[in-house]
Amino acid sequence: MSTALPHRPARPADQRRFAIVSSRYNPVYVDGLVENAQREIDATAPGSTMEHWEVPGAFEIPLVVQEVARLGRHDAILALGVIIEGSTQHAALIGGTLTASLQRISLEHRIPVIHEVLLLKSEEQARERCLEAQLNRGVEAARVAVQMAEVMAGFAKP
């Protein structure tokens, strides 16, 4: 596990358009991810636009990410959610399926999909990664989204 956030990227040359798709399950933690991601995008890429869609749970995130990708009006999509493992394999099944789906959508639509749907073992891990500053995955997702939007801007779109 990384113990430090990636460095804040340089400001983009152009204004960028970002989409956030987040789950409503585990709302305290997911809201922390979303708020931190939005603040970091505002700080890193001022003047960028953001649209936000909410879905009931993590399993529903890929469908909406796919529809947002089809719109073709964003430079990167952030998928944000929190899955806390229980006593069954349900969380692992959701996490694996979600990861494969987000990767496929990203490749098919040629758009960065930043996967920060966290599969965690405890609420303590959720607090550390969603609400606190040192390991905040919302900040990390925003920084990666800005960097990837810049990288992809260097490729011609069909």
KELO-328292 format. One record per residue (C-alpha): residue number from 1; x, y, z. Coordinates in pm, 1 decimal, padded with zeros to 6 digits. Layout:
KELO-328292
resi->NUM u->X v->Y w->Z
...
end
This chain:
KELO-328292
resi->1 u->00000.0 v->00000.0 w->00000.0
resi->2 u->00120.5 v->00345.4 w->-00085.9
resi->3 u->00171.5 v->00565.7 w->00218.0
resi->4 u->00190.4 v->00895.6 w->00031.3
resi->5 u->-00023.7 v->01078.4 w->-00219.3
resi->6 u->00110.6 v->01138.9 w->-00569.6
resi->7 u->00249.4 v->01486.3 w->-00625.8
resi->8 u->00008.6 v->01751.0 w->-00744.1
resi->9 u->00038.9 v->01769.1 w->-01123.6
resi->10 u->00113.3 v->02088.1 w->-01314.2
resi->11 u->-00187.9 v->02293.3 w->-01412.4
resi->12 u->-00342.3 v->02177.7 w->-01738.0
resi->13 u->-00288.5 v->02394.1 w->-02043.4
resi->14 u->-00662.7 v->02398.2 w->-02115.1
resi->15 u->-00974.8 v->02378.3 w->-01906.2
resi->16 u->-01075.5 v->02019.6 w->-01854.4
resi->17 u->-01408.6 v->01844.0 w->-01803.4
resi->18 u->-01442.4 v->01579.5 w->-01534.5
resi->19 u->-01723.0 v->01346.2 w->-01433.1
resi->20 u->-01763.9 v->01180.7 w->-01096.3
resi->21 u->-01976.0 v->00870.3 w->-01051.6
resi->22 u->-02017.1 v->00775.0 w->-00687.0
resi->23 u->-02218.2 v->00529.2 w->-00483.7
resi->24 u->-02453.5 v->00624.9 w->-00200.8
resi->25 u->-02362.1 v->00316.6 w->00003.0
resi->26 u->-02134.6 v->00404.5 w->00298.7
resi->27 u->-02222.2 v->00773.2 w->00246.0
resi->28 u->-01998.8 v->00927.2 w->00514.2
resi->29 u->-01690.4 v->00781.5 w->00350.8
resi->30 u->-01799.1 v->00823.2 w->-00010.8
resi->31 u->-01896.3 v->01185.6 w->00053.2
resi->32 u->-01544.3 v->01235.2 w->00189.4
resi->33 u->-01395.6 v->01093.6 w->-00130.6
resi->34 u->-01617.0 v->01310.9 w->-00349.8
resi->35 u->-01558.7 v->01632.2 w->-00154.6
resi->36 u->-01182.0 v->01581.7 w->-00148.0
resi->37 u->-01173.9 v->01497.6 w->-00519.0
resi->38 u->-01377.8 v->01806.6 w->-00608.6
resi->39 u->-01159.6 v->02035.0 w->-00393.6
resi->40 u->-00841.8 v->01892.2 w->-00545.0
resi->41 u->-00966.3 v->01931.2 w->-00902.3
resi->42 u->-01060.3 v->02292.4 w->-00822.1
resi->43 u->-00709.6 v->02351.9 w->-00683.9
resi->44 u->-00519.5 v->02159.9 w->-00951.6
resi->45 u->-00722.1 v->02247.6 w->-01259.9
resi->46 u->-00900.9 v->02575.9 w->-01184.2
resi->47 u->-01185.3 v->02657.9 w->-01418.6
resi->48 u->-01248.5 v->02293.0 w->-01501.3
resi->49 u->-01604.7 v->02169.6 w->-01504.0
resi->50 u->-01735.9 v->01876.4 w->-01305.5
resi->51 u->-02055.3 v->01677.5 w->-01331.1
resi->52 u->-02158.5 v->01432.6 w->-01061.8
resi->53 u->-02385.3 v->01126.8 w->-01080.2
resi->54 u->-02483.5 v->00919.8 w->-00777.7
resi->55 u->-02591.3 v->00556.0 w->-00784.2
resi->56 u->-02723.8 v->00330.7 w->-00505.5
resi->57 u->-02417.3 v->00106.8 w->-00466.1
resi->58 u->-02082.0 v->00009.7 w->-00610.0
resi->59 u->-02227.6 v->-00254.3 w->-00841.7
resi->60 u->-02420.7 v->00016.6 w->-01029.2
resi->61 u->-02117.4 v->00240.1 w->-01090.9
resi->62 u->-01995.3 v->00077.8 w->-01418.5
resi->63 u->-02329.8 v->00118.2 w->-01595.8
resi->64 u->-02337.6 v->00492.0 w->-01529.7
resi->65 u->-01964.5 v->00528.5 w->-01604.8
resi->66 u->-02032.7 v->00362.9 w->-01940.0
resi->67 u->-02317.9 v->00603.8 w->-02016.3
resi->68 u->-02106.2 v->00903.4 w->-01913.9
resi->69 u->-01823.9 v->00777.7 w->-02137.7
resi->70 u->-02069.7 v->00748.6 w->-02428.9
resi->71 u->-02158.0 v->01117.0 w->-02387.6
resi->72 u->-01805.6 v->01197.9 w->-02503.8
resi->73 u->-01791.8 v->01531.4 w->-02323.7
resi->74 u->-01546.1 v->01455.5 w->-02041.5
resi->75 u->-01168.8 v->01428.5 w->-02026.8
resi->76 u->-01171.0 v->01179.0 w->-01737.8
resi->77 u->-01421.5 v->00998.0 w->-01518.5
resi->78 u->-01368.1 v->00933.8 w->-01148.6
resi->79 u->-01543.7 v->00625.7 w->-01005.8
resi->80 u->-01569.6 v->00665.0 w->-00628.3
resi->81 u->-01711.8 v->00428.6 w->-00370.8
resi->82 u->-01644.3 v->00227.8 w->-00058.6
resi->83 u->-01699.2 v->-00143.8 w->-00009.6
resi->84 u->-01625.8 v->-00276.8 w->00338.7
resi->85 u->-01564.4 v->-00651.2 w->00350.4
resi->86 u->-01805.3 v->-00860.0 w->00551.2
resi->87 u->-01806.5 v->-01226.8 w->00643.3
resi->88 u->-01897.2 v->-01348.8 w->00291.8
resi->89 u->-01729.9 v->-01324.4 w->-00049.4
resi->90 u->-01983.6 v->-01068.2 w->-00174.4
resi->91 u->-01747.8 v->-00768.6 w->-00143.4
resi->92 u->-01466.7 v->-00946.1 w->-00328.7
resi->93 u->-01703.3 v->-01051.0 w->-00608.1
resi->94 u->-01833.9 v->-00696.2 w->-00647.3
resi->95 u->-01480.5 v->-00554.5 w->-00635.2
resi->96 u->-01344.5 v->-00788.1 w->-00902.1
resi->97 u->-01638.3 v->-00743.3 w->-01136.1
resi->98 u->-01631.2 v->-00366.9 w->-01092.1
resi->99 u->-01257.9 v->-00346.3 w->-01163.9
resi->100 u->-01285.2 v->-00547.2 w->-01484.3
resi->101 u->-01586.8 v->-00346.5 w->-01598.9
resi->102 u->-01421.7 v->-00007.9 w->-01540.0
resi->103 u->-01106.4 v->-00119.1 w->-01724.2
resi->104 u->-01311.9 v->-00238.8 w->-02021.1
resi->105 u->-01509.6 v->00086.2 w->-02036.2
resi->106 u->-01191.1 v->00292.6 w->-02022.3
resi->107 u->-01030.3 v->00099.0 w->-02306.5
resi->108 u->-01342.0 v->00081.1 w->-02525.3
resi->109 u->-01418.3 v->00451.8 w->-02495.9
resi->110 u->-01057.2 v->00571.4 w->-02484.0
resi->111 u->-01119.2 v->00777.3 w->-02171.5
resi->112 u->-00938.9 v->00760.2 w->-01838.0
resi->113 u->-01160.8 v->00599.5 w->-01576.2
resi->114 u->-01001.6 v->00656.0 w->-01237.8
resi->115 u->-01093.9 v->00361.3 w->-01016.7
resi->116 u->-01120.1 v->00460.2 w->-00652.7
resi->117 u->-01395.4 v->00225.2 w->-00548.6
resi->118 u->-01217.2 v->00106.9 w->-00239.9
resi->119 u->-01245.3 v->-00250.7 w->-00111.6
resi->120 u->-01156.1 v->-00217.0 w->00255.0
resi->121 u->-01136.2 v->-00442.5 w->00555.8
resi->122 u->-01267.8 v->-00199.5 w->00818.3
resi->123 u->-01420.5 v->00136.6 w->00892.4
resi->124 u->-01080.9 v->00242.2 w->01030.0
resi->125 u->-00931.9 v->00192.9 w->00682.9
resi->126 u->-01225.7 v->00384.8 w->00536.1
resi->127 u->-01164.8 v->00680.3 w->00770.4
resi->128 u->-00793.1 v->00687.4 w->00682.4
resi->129 u->-00851.8 v->00677.4 w->00306.0
resi->130 u->-01167.1 v->00885.7 w->00274.2
resi->131 u->-01168.5 v->01142.8 w->00552.6
resi->132 u->-00809.4 v->01202.4 w->00659.4
resi->133 u->-00546.3 v->01396.6 w->00465.8
resi->134 u->-00241.5 v->01168.2 w->00450.9
resi->135 u->-00383.7 v->00878.7 w->00243.2
resi->136 u->-00692.2 v->01044.9 w->00099.1
resi->137 u->-00793.1 v->00853.3 w->-00211.1
resi->138 u->-01027.9 v->01130.5 w->-00328.0
resi->139 u->-00728.4 v->01362.8 w->-00359.3
resi->140 u->-00531.6 v->01086.5 w->-00528.1
resi->141 u->-00812.6 v->01019.2 w->-00777.7
resi->142 u->-00832.4 v->01388.2 w->-00867.5
resi->143 u->-00458.0 v->01416.3 w->-00924.1
resi->144 u->-00453.1 v->01106.5 w->-01142.2
resi->145 u->-00756.9 v->01231.7 w->-01338.6
resi->146 u->-00586.8 v->01564.3 w->-01412.7
resi->147 u->-00264.2 v->01391.3 w->-01517.6
resi->148 u->-00441.3 v->01138.7 w->-01738.1
resi->149 u->-00657.9 v->01406.4 w->-01900.5
resi->150 u->-00337.3 v->01584.2 w->-02000.3
resi->151 u->-00173.5 v->01267.7 w->-02129.7
resi->152 u->-00477.4 v->01176.3 w->-02337.2
resi->153 u->-00507.3 v->01531.3 w->-02474.8
resi->154 u->-00182.9 v->01458.1 w->-02661.3
resi->155 u->-00353.1 v->01192.2 w->-02873.8
resi->156 u->-00573.2 v->01279.0 w->-03166.7
resi->157 u->-00936.1 v->01174.2 w->-03126.3
resi->158 u->-01102.6 v->00996.7 w->-03420.1
end
